[in-house]
Amino acid sequence: MVLPFVDEDKPKCYICHQGFENMEKLHDHQQTVHKDYFEFHTEQVRREPAPGDVTVF
């Protein structure tokens, strides 16, 4: 898909590819329309080393 030059500076939702006027509107859109997606992925985040990782002090 080719976008016109007028839309290149506007933020775009990476889930549904809808364009917005500013970042606040994009953030509101993602927190309302894609709320289940973000809740699922924040629960899946594990902050621990993977097996075989080497820590250098």
PDB file of N, CA, C and O in Angstrom:
ATOM      1  N   MET A   1       0.849  -1.170   0.000  1.00  0.00           N
ATOM      2  CA  MET A   1       0.000   0.000   0.000  1.00  0.00           C
ATOM      3  C   MET A   1       0.901   1.241   0.000  1.00  0.00           C
ATOM      4  O   MET A   1       1.909   1.281   0.705  1.00  0.00           O
ATOM      5  N   VAL A   2       0.542   2.216  -0.768  1.00  0.00           N
ATOM      6  CA  VAL A   2       1.296   3.457  -0.861  1.00  0.00           C
ATOM      7  C   VAL A   2       0.485   4.566  -0.195  1.00  0.00           C
ATOM      8  O   VAL A   2      -0.679   4.781  -0.534  1.00  0.00           O
ATOM      9  N   LEU A   3       1.103   5.266   0.751  1.00  0.00           N
ATOM     10  CA  LEU A   3       0.432   6.362   1.431  1.00  0.00           C
ATOM     11  C   LEU A   3       0.805   7.687   0.785  1.00  0.00           C
ATOM     12  O   LEU A   3       1.934   7.862   0.328  1.00  0.00           O
ATOM     13  N   PRO A   4      -0.126   8.609   0.746  1.00  0.00           N
ATOM     14  CA  PRO A   4       0.222   9.937   0.233  1.00  0.00           C
ATOM     15  C   PRO A   4       1.156  10.647   1.200  1.00  0.00           C
ATOM     16  O   PRO A   4       1.203  10.311   2.383  1.00  0.00           O
ATOM     17  N   PHE A   5       1.895  11.620   0.705  1.00  0.00           N
ATOM     18  CA  PHE A   5       2.865  12.352   1.521  1.00  0.00           C
ATOM     19  C   PHE A   5       2.222  13.088   2.690  1.00  0.00           C
ATOM     20  O   PHE A   5       2.891  13.325   3.696  1.00  0.00           O
ATOM     21  N   VAL A   6       0.970  13.452   2.594  1.00  0.00           N
ATOM     22  CA  VAL A   6       0.328  14.212   3.665  1.00  0.00           C
ATOM     23  C   VAL A   6       0.159  13.382   4.935  1.00  0.00           C
ATOM     24  O   VAL A   6       0.029  13.960   6.014  1.00  0.00           O
ATOM     25  N   ASP A   7       0.156  12.052   4.854  1.00  0.00           N
ATOM     26  CA  ASP A   7      -0.055  11.207   6.021  1.00  0.00           C
ATOM     27  C   ASP A   7       1.231  10.670   6.640  1.00  0.00           C
ATOM     28  O   ASP A   7       1.168   9.943   7.630  1.00  0.00           O
ATOM     29  N   GLU A   8       2.379  11.001   6.096  1.00  0.00           N
ATOM     30  CA  GLU A   8       3.620  10.431   6.597  1.00  0.00           C
ATOM     31  C   GLU A   8       3.978  10.913   7.995  1.00  0.00           C
ATOM     32  O   GLU A   8       4.648  10.186   8.729  1.00  0.00           O
ATOM     33  N   ASP A   9       3.565  12.095   8.386  1.00  0.00           N
ATOM     34  CA  ASP A   9       3.947  12.626   9.685  1.00  0.00           C
ATOM     35  C   ASP A   9       2.938  12.298  10.779  1.00  0.00           C
ATOM     36  O   ASP A   9       3.165  12.649  11.938  1.00  0.00           O
ATOM     37  N   LYS A  10       1.836  11.639  10.449  1.00  0.00           N
ATOM     38  CA  LYS A  10       0.803  11.317  11.431  1.00  0.00           C
ATOM     39  C   LYS A  10       1.069   9.942  12.036  1.00  0.00           C
ATOM     40  O   LYS A  10       1.498   9.030  11.329  1.00  0.00           O
ATOM     41  N   PRO A  11       0.818   9.781  13.341  1.00  0.00           N
ATOM     42  CA  PRO A  11       0.998   8.462  13.959  1.00  0.00           C
ATOM     43  C   PRO A  11      -0.041   7.470  13.454  1.00  0.00           C
ATOM     44  O   PRO A  11      -1.151   7.846  13.077  1.00  0.00           O
ATOM     45  N   LYS A  12       0.336   6.211  13.453  1.00  0.00           N
ATOM     46  CA  LYS A  12      -0.508   5.173  12.886  1.00  0.00           C
ATOM     47  C   LYS A  12      -0.538   3.978  13.833  1.00  0.00           C
ATOM     48  O   LYS A  12       0.493   3.587  14.380  1.00  0.00           O
ATOM     49  N   CYS A  13      -1.710   3.405  14.021  1.00  0.00           N
ATOM     50  CA  CYS A  13      -1.864   2.225  14.872  1.00  0.00           C
ATOM     51  C   CYS A  13      -1.248   1.030  14.151  1.00  0.00           C
ATOM     52  O   CYS A  13      -1.587   0.755  13.000  1.00  0.00           O
ATOM     53  N   TYR A  14      -0.343   0.318  14.828  1.00  0.00           N
ATOM     54  CA  TYR A  14       0.312  -0.810  14.173  1.00  0.00           C
ATOM     55  C   TYR A  14      -0.544  -2.071  14.177  1.00  0.00           C
ATOM     56  O   TYR A  14      -0.161  -3.069  13.567  1.00  0.00           O
ATOM     57  N   ILE A  15      -1.689  -2.050  14.848  1.00  0.00           N
ATOM     58  CA  ILE A  15      -2.575  -3.206  14.858  1.00  0.00           C
ATOM     59  C   ILE A  15      -3.595  -3.123  13.728  1.00  0.00           C
ATOM     60  O   ILE A  15      -3.775  -4.084  12.980  1.00  0.00           O
ATOM     61  N   CYS A  16      -4.264  -1.974  13.602  1.00  0.00           N
ATOM     62  CA  CYS A  16      -5.306  -1.844  12.577  1.00  0.00           C
ATOM     63  C   CYS A  16      -4.912  -0.872  11.453  1.00  0.00           C
ATOM     64  O   CYS A  16      -5.669  -0.712  10.496  1.00  0.00           O
ATOM     65  N   HIS A  17      -3.748  -0.224  11.550  1.00  0.00           N
ATOM     66  CA  HIS A  17      -3.213   0.676  10.523  1.00  0.00           C
ATOM     67  C   HIS A  17      -4.068   1.911  10.275  1.00  0.00           C
ATOM     68  O   HIS A  17      -4.088   2.447   9.168  1.00  0.00           O
ATOM     69  N   GLN A  18      -4.767   2.355  11.297  1.00  0.00           N
ATOM     70  CA  GLN A  18      -5.577   3.565  11.186  1.00  0.00           C
ATOM     71  C   GLN A  18      -4.720   4.763  11.582  1.00  0.00           C
ATOM     72  O   GLN A  18      -3.988   4.689  12.569  1.00  0.00           O
ATOM     73  N   GLY A  19      -4.793   5.860  10.838  1.00  0.00           N
ATOM     74  CA  GLY A  19      -4.014   7.058  11.118  1.00  0.00           C
ATOM     75  C   GLY A  19      -4.727   7.997  12.075  1.00  0.00           C
ATOM     76  O   GLY A  19      -5.957   8.026  12.121  1.00  0.00           O
ATOM     77  N   PHE A  20      -3.947   8.778  12.852  1.00  0.00           N
ATOM     78  CA  PHE A  20      -4.496   9.715  13.828  1.00  0.00           C
ATOM     79  C   PHE A  20      -3.788  11.052  13.729  1.00  0.00           C
ATOM     80  O   PHE A  20      -2.693  11.150  13.175  1.00  0.00           O
ATOM     81  N   GLU A  21      -4.426  12.088  14.275  1.00  0.00           N
ATOM     82  CA  GLU A  21      -3.887  13.440  14.204  1.00  0.00           C
ATOM     83  C   GLU A  21      -2.691  13.641  15.139  1.00  0.00           C
ATOM     84  O   GLU A  21      -1.746  14.349  14.793  1.00  0.00           O
ATOM     85  N   ASN A  22      -2.732  13.015  16.327  1.00  0.00           N
ATOM     86  CA  ASN A  22      -1.628  13.177  17.279  1.00  0.00           C
ATOM     87  C   ASN A  22      -1.486  11.909  18.117  1.00  0.00           C
ATOM     88  O   ASN A  22      -2.294  10.988  18.006  1.00  0.00           O
ATOM     89  N   MET A  23      -0.454  11.871  18.954  1.00  0.00           N
ATOM     90  CA  MET A  23      -0.162  10.692  19.759  1.00  0.00           C
ATOM     91  C   MET A  23      -1.205  10.451  20.846  1.00  0.00           C
ATOM     92  O   MET A  23      -1.451   9.303  21.216  1.00  0.00           O
ATOM     93  N   GLU A  24      -1.817  11.509  21.361  1.00  0.00           N
ATOM     94  CA  GLU A  24      -2.828  11.333  22.399  1.00  0.00           C
ATOM     95  C   GLU A  24      -4.038  10.571  21.860  1.00  0.00           C
ATOM     96  O   GLU A  24      -4.572   9.689  22.533  1.00  0.00           O
ATOM     97  N   LYS A  25      -4.465  10.914  20.643  1.00  0.00           N
ATOM     98  CA  LYS A  25      -5.601  10.209  20.037  1.00  0.00           C
ATOM     99  C   LYS A  25      -5.240   8.757  19.729  1.00  0.00           C
ATOM    100  O   LYS A  25      -6.075   7.864  19.876  1.00  0.00           O
ATOM    101  N   LEU A  26      -4.009   8.522  19.304  1.00  0.00           N
ATOM    102  CA  LEU A  26      -3.557   7.153  19.062  1.00  0.00           C
ATOM    103  C   LEU A  26      -3.549   6.352  20.361  1.00  0.00           C
ATOM    104  O   LEU A  26      -4.003   5.208  20.388  1.00  0.00           O
ATOM    105  N   HIS A  27      -3.040   6.943  21.427  1.00  0.00           N
ATOM    106  CA  HIS A  27      -2.997   6.267  22.722  1.00  0.00           C
ATOM    107  C   HIS A  27      -4.413   5.950  23.220  1.00  0.00           C
ATOM    108  O   HIS A  27      -4.665   4.846  23.703  1.00  0.00           O
ATOM    109  N   ASP A  28      -5.329   6.906  23.104  1.00  0.00           N
ATOM    110  CA  ASP A  28      -6.718   6.669  23.507  1.00  0.00           C
ATOM    111  C   ASP A  28      -7.348   5.549  22.691  1.00  0.00           C
ATOM    112  O   ASP A  28      -8.068   4.710  23.232  1.00  0.00           O
ATOM    113  N   HIS A  29      -7.078   5.538  21.384  1.00  0.00           N
ATOM    114  CA  HIS A  29      -7.604   4.493  20.500  1.00  0.00           C
ATOM    115  C   HIS A  29      -7.095   3.116  20.930  1.00  0.00           C
ATOM    116  O   HIS A  29      -7.869   2.163  21.015  1.00  0.00           O
ATOM    117  N   GLN A  30      -5.796   3.015  21.200  1.00  0.00           N
ATOM    118  CA  GLN A  30      -5.237   1.724  21.573  1.00  0.00           C
ATOM    119  C   GLN A  30      -5.729   1.264  22.942  1.00  0.00           C
ATOM    120  O   GLN A  30      -5.882   0.064  23.166  1.00  0.00           O
ATOM    121  N   GLN A  31      -5.979   2.192  23.858  1.00  0.00           N
ATOM    122  CA  GLN A  31      -6.458   1.815  25.181  1.00  0.00           C
ATOM    123  C   GLN A  31      -7.937   1.465  25.195  1.00  0.00           C
ATOM    124  O   GLN A  31      -8.395   0.828  26.143  1.00  0.00           O
ATOM    125  N   THR A  32      -8.697   1.856  24.187  1.00  0.00           N
ATOM    126  CA  THR A  32     -10.119   1.530  24.158  1.00  0.00           C
ATOM    127  C   THR A  32     -10.423   0.399  23.179  1.00  0.00           C
ATOM    128  O   THR A  32     -11.037  -0.596  23.564  1.00  0.00           O
ATOM    129  N   VAL A  33     -10.011   0.530  21.939  1.00  0.00           N
ATOM    130  CA  VAL A  33     -10.361  -0.452  20.909  1.00  0.00           C
ATOM    131  C   VAL A  33      -9.545  -1.736  21.054  1.00  0.00           C
ATOM    132  O   VAL A  33     -10.089  -2.831  20.909  1.00  0.00           O
ATOM    133  N   HIS A  34      -8.259  -1.614  21.336  1.00  0.00           N
ATOM    134  CA  HIS A  34      -7.359  -2.770  21.415  1.00  0.00           C
ATOM    135  C   HIS A  34      -6.975  -3.091  22.860  1.00  0.00           C
ATOM    136  O   HIS A  34      -5.879  -3.590  23.115  1.00  0.00           O
ATOM    137  N   LYS A  35      -7.862  -2.809  23.793  1.00  0.00           N
ATOM    138  CA  LYS A  35      -7.577  -2.993  25.211  1.00  0.00           C
ATOM    139  C   LYS A  35      -7.238  -4.444  25.542  1.00  0.00           C
ATOM    140  O   LYS A  35      -6.308  -4.693  26.308  1.00  0.00           O
ATOM    141  N   ASP A  36      -7.968  -5.399  24.985  1.00  0.00           N
ATOM    142  CA  ASP A  36      -7.712  -6.811  25.274  1.00  0.00           C
ATOM    143  C   ASP A  36      -6.346  -7.259  24.774  1.00  0.00           C
ATOM    144  O   ASP A  36      -5.694  -8.079  25.419  1.00  0.00           O
ATOM    145  N   TYR A  37      -5.906  -6.739  23.644  1.00  0.00           N
ATOM    146  CA  TYR A  37      -4.592  -7.074  23.096  1.00  0.00           C
ATOM    147  C   TYR A  37      -3.484  -6.620  24.040  1.00  0.00           C
ATOM    148  O   TYR A  37      -2.570  -7.386  24.344  1.00  0.00           O
ATOM    149  N   PHE A  38      -3.565  -5.381  24.501  1.00  0.00           N
ATOM    150  CA  PHE A  38      -2.521  -4.843  25.367  1.00  0.00           C
ATOM    151  C   PHE A  38      -2.538  -5.488  26.750  1.00  0.00           C
ATOM    152  O   PHE A  38      -1.478  -5.693  27.341  1.00  0.00           O
ATOM    153  N   GLU A  39      -3.709  -5.809  27.274  1.00  0.00           N
ATOM    154  CA  GLU A  39      -3.772  -6.484  28.578  1.00  0.00           C
ATOM    155  C   GLU A  39      -3.169  -7.878  28.493  1.00  0.00           C
ATOM    156  O   GLU A  39      -2.460  -8.295  29.409  1.00  0.00           O
ATOM    157  N   PHE A  40      -3.430  -8.594  27.431  1.00  0.00           N
ATOM    158  CA  PHE A  40      -2.877  -9.938  27.270  1.00  0.00           C
ATOM    159  C   PHE A  40      -1.354  -9.895  27.204  1.00  0.00           C
ATOM    160  O   PHE A  40      -0.680 -10.704  27.841  1.00  0.00           O
ATOM    161  N   HIS A  41      -0.811  -8.952  26.433  1.00  0.00           N
ATOM    162  CA  HIS A  41       0.632  -8.913  26.243  1.00  0.00           C
ATOM    163  C   HIS A  41       1.384  -8.325  27.436  1.00  0.00           C
ATOM    164  O   HIS A  41       2.559  -8.647  27.616  1.00  0.00           O
ATOM    165  N   THR A  42       0.773  -7.495  28.243  1.00  0.00           N
ATOM    166  CA  THR A  42       1.457  -7.009  29.437  1.00  0.00           C
ATOM    167  C   THR A  42       1.520  -8.104  30.498  1.00  0.00           C
ATOM    168  O   THR A  42       2.449  -8.125  31.306  1.00  0.00           O
ATOM    169  N   GLU A  43       0.544  -9.014  30.507  1.00  0.00           N
ATOM    170  CA  GLU A  43       0.581 -10.141  31.434  1.00  0.00           C
ATOM    171  C   GLU A  43       1.628 -11.169  31.017  1.00  0.00           C
ATOM    172  O   GLU A  43       2.142 -11.895  31.869  1.00  0.00           O
ATOM    173  N   GLN A  44       1.953 -11.248  29.743  1.00  0.00           N
ATOM    174  CA  GLN A  44       2.889 -12.239  29.239  1.00  0.00           C
ATOM    175  C   GLN A  44       4.353 -11.838  29.422  1.00  0.00           C
ATOM    176  O   GLN A  44       5.241 -12.666  29.220  1.00  0.00           O
ATOM    177  N   VAL A  45       4.621 -10.597  29.796  1.00  0.00           N
ATOM    178  CA  VAL A  45       5.990 -10.110  29.902  1.00  0.00           C
ATOM    179  C   VAL A  45       6.650 -10.728  31.129  1.00  0.00           C
ATOM    180  O   VAL A  45       6.168 -10.573  32.251  1.00  0.00           O
ATOM    181  N   ARG A  46       7.746 -11.422  30.904  1.00  0.00           N
ATOM    182  CA  ARG A  46       8.531 -11.991  31.995  1.00  0.00           C
ATOM    183  C   ARG A  46       9.900 -11.326  31.972  1.00  0.00           C
ATOM    184  O   ARG A  46      10.577 -11.337  30.944  1.00  0.00           O
ATOM    185  N   ARG A  47      10.309 -10.755  33.081  1.00  0.00           N
ATOM    186  CA  ARG A  47      11.588 -10.046  33.164  1.00  0.00           C
ATOM    187  C   ARG A  47      12.626 -10.910  33.863  1.00  0.00           C
ATOM    188  O   ARG A  47      13.070 -10.581  34.963  1.00  0.00           O
ATOM    189  N   GLU A  48      13.011 -12.003  33.238  1.00  0.00           N
ATOM    190  CA  GLU A  48      14.040 -12.857  33.793  1.00  0.00           C
ATOM    191  C   GLU A  48      14.950 -13.303  32.661  1.00  0.00           C
ATOM    192  O   GLU A  48      14.539 -13.313  31.501  1.00  0.00           O
ATOM    193  N   PRO A  49      16.179 -13.670  32.987  1.00  0.00           N
ATOM    194  CA  PRO A  49      17.099 -14.104  31.936  1.00  0.00           C
ATOM    195  C   PRO A  49      16.622 -15.394  31.273  1.00  0.00           C
ATOM    196  O   PRO A  49      16.036 -16.262  31.920  1.00  0.00           O
ATOM    197  N   ALA A  50      16.878 -15.499  30.006  1.00  0.00           N
ATOM    198  CA  ALA A  50      16.561 -16.718  29.274  1.00  0.00           C
ATOM    199  C   ALA A  50      17.584 -17.791  29.627  1.00  0.00           C
ATOM    200  O   ALA A  50      18.695 -17.460  30.042  1.00  0.00           O
ATOM    201  N   PRO A  51      17.243 -19.057  29.474  1.00  0.00           N
ATOM    202  CA  PRO A  51      18.210 -20.118  29.740  1.00  0.00           C
ATOM    203  C   PRO A  51      19.448 -19.966  28.857  1.00  0.00           C
ATOM    204  O   PRO A  51      19.329 -19.785  27.646  1.00  0.00           O
ATOM    205  N   GLY A  52      20.611 -20.037  29.449  1.00  0.00           N
ATOM    206  CA  GLY A  52      21.860 -19.906  28.701  1.00  0.00           C
ATOM    207  C   GLY A  52      22.404 -18.506  28.633  1.00  0.00           C
ATOM    208  O   GLY A  52      23.504 -18.313  28.114  1.00  0.00           O
ATOM    209  N   ASP A  53      21.674 -17.492  29.142  1.00  0.00           N
ATOM    210  CA  ASP A  53      22.193 -16.128  29.153  1.00  0.00           C
ATOM    211  C   ASP A  53      23.347 -16.010  30.149  1.00  0.00           C
ATOM    212  O   ASP A  53      23.330 -16.626  31.215  1.00  0.00           O
ATOM    213  N   VAL A  54      24.325 -15.229  29.790  1.00  0.00           N
ATOM    214  CA  VAL A  54      25.492 -15.032  30.644  1.00  0.00           C
ATOM    215  C   VAL A  54      25.457 -13.578  31.126  1.00  0.00           C
ATOM    216  O   VAL A  54      25.343 -12.649  30.326  1.00  0.00           O
ATOM    217  N   THR A  55      25.557 -13.402  32.429  1.00  0.00           N
ATOM    218  CA  THR A  55      25.574 -12.071  33.008  1.00  0.00           C
ATOM    219  C   THR A  55      27.024 -11.661  33.267  1.00  0.00           C
ATOM    220  O   THR A  55      27.782 -12.407  33.886  1.00  0.00           O
ATOM    221  N   VAL A  56      27.405 -10.478  32.795  1.00  0.00           N
ATOM    222  CA  VAL A  56      28.749  -9.959  33.005  1.00  0.00           C
ATOM    223  C   VAL A  56      28.680  -8.851  34.033  1.00  0.00           C
ATOM    224  O   VAL A  56      27.917  -7.896  33.881  1.00  0.00           O
ATOM    225  N   PHE A  57      29.477  -8.978  35.077  1.00  0.00           N
ATOM    226  CA  PHE A  57      29.499  -7.957  36.131  1.00  0.00           C
ATOM    227  C   PHE A  57      30.656  -7.034  35.955  1.00  0.00           C
ATOM    228  O   PHE A  57      30.836  -6.111  36.749  1.00  0.00           O
TER     229      PHE A  57
END
